[in-house]
Amino acid sequence: MCLAFPGKIIKIQNNQQATADFKGVRKEINISLVDGVKKGDYVIVHAGFAIQALSKKDAWEVLKEFEEKL
């Protein structure tokens, strides 16, 4: 089973690479699989690839659930 933690796009290097922030942990990710991703968007990442964009509301709901479980 995989758990997906939302990351916020903080920098886009080109059409395929971006930096995402996962609660203070910054990772270089590939965004080529998700159309229209821009700085400030939240994404779900698997194996270094963004696989889905999330609304800010949905991302915050997931983050809230993680906080309550920890």
One Martini backbone bead per residue (centre of mass of N, CA, C, O) as a GRO file, in nm:
protein
   70
    1MET     BB    1   0.099   0.034   0.018
    2CYS     BB    2   0.019   0.379  -0.048
    3LEU     BB    3   0.114   0.700   0.056
    4ALA     BB    4  -0.017   1.027   0.009
    5PHE     BB    5   0.160   1.337   0.002
    6PRO     BB    6   0.131   1.657  -0.023
    7GLY     BB    7   0.271   1.888  -0.257
    8LYS     BB    8   0.429   2.200  -0.308
    9ILE     BB    9   0.483   2.412  -0.556
   10ILE     BB   10   0.786   2.630  -0.573
   11LYS     BB   11   0.927   2.524  -0.851
   12ILE     BB   12   0.997   2.576  -1.204
   13GLN     BB   13   1.229   2.476  -1.444
   14ASN     BB   14   1.030   2.323  -1.640
   15ASN     BB   15   0.800   2.115  -1.800
   16GLN     BB   16   0.922   1.861  -1.598
   17GLN     BB   17   1.046   2.028  -1.357
   18ALA     BB   18   1.036   2.035  -0.989
   19THR     BB   19   0.967   2.184  -0.673
   20ALA     BB   20   0.874   2.027  -0.366
   21ASP     BB   21   0.680   2.069  -0.065
   22PHE     BB   22   0.703   1.851   0.238
   23LYS     BB   23   0.696   1.989   0.516
   24GLY     BB   24   1.018   2.096   0.447
   25VAL     BB   25   1.057   1.889   0.217
   26ARG     BB   26   1.264   1.892  -0.064
   27LYS     BB   27   1.178   1.799  -0.406
   28GLU     BB   28   1.251   1.654  -0.701
   29ILE     BB   29   1.024   1.659  -0.980
   30ASN     BB   30   0.795   1.521  -1.207
   31ILE     BB   31   0.536   1.697  -1.430
   32SER     BB   32   0.455   1.552  -1.713
   33LEU     BB   33   0.170   1.400  -1.618
   34VAL     BB   34   0.067   1.702  -1.542
   35ASP     BB   35  -0.139   1.934  -1.643
   36GLY     BB   36  -0.096   2.274  -1.550
   37VAL     BB   37   0.127   2.311  -1.357
   38LYS     BB   38   0.187   2.535  -1.079
   39LYS     BB   39   0.274   2.757  -0.875
   40GLY     BB   40   0.109   2.643  -0.565
   41ASP     BB   41   0.048   2.369  -0.624
   42TYR     BB   42  -0.089   2.051  -0.563
   43VAL     BB   43   0.062   1.719  -0.524
   44ILE     BB   44   0.094   1.387  -0.619
   45VAL     BB   45   0.358   1.148  -0.542
   46HIS     BB   46   0.528   0.892  -0.747
   47ALA     BB   47   0.842   0.809  -0.798
   48GLY     BB   48   0.888   1.136  -0.875
   49PHE     BB   49   0.585   1.165  -0.980
   50ALA     BB   50   0.336   1.345  -1.080
   51ILE     BB   51  -0.020   1.221  -1.073
   52GLN     BB   52  -0.171   1.466  -0.912
   53ALA     BB   53  -0.391   1.718  -0.868
   54LEU     BB   54  -0.481   1.957  -0.612
   55SER     BB   55  -0.662   2.116  -0.418
   56LYS     BB   56  -0.626   2.307  -0.151
   57LYS     BB   57  -0.853   2.177   0.012
   58ASP     BB   58  -0.767   1.878  -0.023
   59ALA     BB   59  -0.483   1.906   0.089
   60TRP     BB   60  -0.567   2.008   0.375
   61GLU     BB   61  -0.730   1.758   0.453
   62VAL     BB   62  -0.495   1.561   0.445
   63LEU     BB   63  -0.305   1.710   0.640
   64LYS     BB   64  -0.499   1.701   0.879
   65GLU     BB   65  -0.511   1.392   0.905
   66PHE     BB   66  -0.212   1.350   0.965
   67GLU     BB   67  -0.201   1.523   1.223
   68GLU     BB   68  -0.418   1.354   1.385
   69LYS     BB   69  -0.248   1.072   1.366
   70LEU     BB   70   0.033   1.181   1.515
   0.00000   0.00000   0.00000
